[in-house]
């Protein structure tokens, strides 16, 4: 990874964003690929449904969920990665987004304001709740803040479960109509298209993900993004330089919550239900946190990779390994000790411990954070 | 909803609170000395409860006479205490110790990892379903007049928790080790300079916290009568809340916080409804932290440069 970074730097120095002419054509392509891996990735993902028919089936839904978790993790990354505030209740905001979306669109309620308006509103509501929680609590020291977010996550989950008249209790709210229900384009009902073909949701969530990634990149280098990092590195020094730490942290909290809310409303729309409140519990929060940490705090490619690894583990690797064990007849008695998925928690746990011990900056580190972590290490 | 009902709920709350306090001590001691929220503590106690369950079966305590039962419970507490204490020290040695100088996030995330590993061990040990823990003590009301219920198992909680707490506060206040612990918690570098073996003191703290947790796990089994591999999270959360409420790092604070949380839980279950209990406890936690971030009995600390 280090090597990649060095060579892209060399390319940058040689001629701004364009590539040096002296490099042979073959390596020019590799250089370009290294520099603009994101465009390649987007192109691959955008073209994938044309070549992989399975994306029109259940696989399409799974990949959509993966994209949505990526958005959620990018939201969490604002707080944990950029600003260095431990957030243990991100799933609560994910849930708020999903439930606001549902309340504004399900037939049970009189609103039914359509997907776009509902998505904007649920993002705003999540941001507002984030502000309301953050304003009084952000002056707390790091560990206390972690506990407040954890406690808030539990409060939201319990509330969602118990306010049956409003949230449908354990059944959740459904059916959440697909985006564009009732909108006719060229004689085709858009909502019906969404409901029938998972590829519509695939493209929608991919589009939102790309939008969020672009927004995050712009934010990283903005005045606000640099203020986040400054507060993370040293809050006192940052305040001495005239940064209002409270306001900067509050904006990170709001941004995190808003992106999580956006992910939540996509989630509810793509499943056409909010699912039961347990989908928004501490486990979800902690798994997203693990993904961000594993991939690399404060690093956008790292966050995306971390989510892909974790989701891939659950939906691809574990079922595959389990069926392999079954085929090889290793486990005739059906003991959980010999099933791969029985070891899921232990594998995650060991991975977390090892990453923190040997590579605290994650798999695809943000260079700045890696330097910070390593420096404090010695 | 009579006065008597209210008093009964208070009694239940205080007994529960004593149990929570015992767990909270494990959190607060570790936090006080190395500033780590030991997320794995609740799951450590879950493992203690698994050991207790296995030992009850192995020793055949369910069918024993009263004298043997009390002796057996004493033995269980010591064995589970030693088990949890040793395990806690081992985790500190292999997981947290190498991260002593790392940023705070590293040990915190490692602790979450350890808690996952413990949960998986518990899953293999007792299975995914909740297991019932045998009633070893007769359910006879000890209070005259039968207006209030106070059974043998309630008495057991008091009988175990009170001496452990008195012992702990003596240990911290009077002994050489206690003095060393207080010194390390104030300033590890200065403590090392005056010849205190900081690592040993930290290990001792982990052992004591783990031992108290092990004792709590036995009482938990006998008092609540149901254990499961996921019990660590919920109970750990309540205990941690208690520690923060009382002022994390403060030993009397943890005890006080535990009793308060126990009372709040019991009264909330009785008057608002069991299913809201969790939300009420955490809402109170958030409110208290907003107005008194250092906790009820904690000291205000200023940020160090």
Interface residues (C-beta under 8 A of the other chain):
Chain A: X84 X86 X136 X137 X139 X140 X141 X142 X143 X144 X146 X147 X148 X150 X151 X152 X154 X155 X158 X159 X161 X162 X235 X236 X282 X286 X289 X290 X293 X297 X336 X337 X342 X343 X344 X345 X346 X348 X349 X350 X351 X352 X353 X355 X356 X357 X360 X372 X373 X376 X377 X378
Chain B: X31 X35 X37 X95 X98 X99 X101 X102 X103 X104 X105 X106 X107 X108 X109 X110 X112 X113 X114 X115 X116 X117 X118 X119 X120 X121 X123 X124 X127 X128 X233 X237 X240 X241 X244 X248 X275 X276 X278 X279 X282 X283 X285 X286 X289 X290 X293 X303 X305
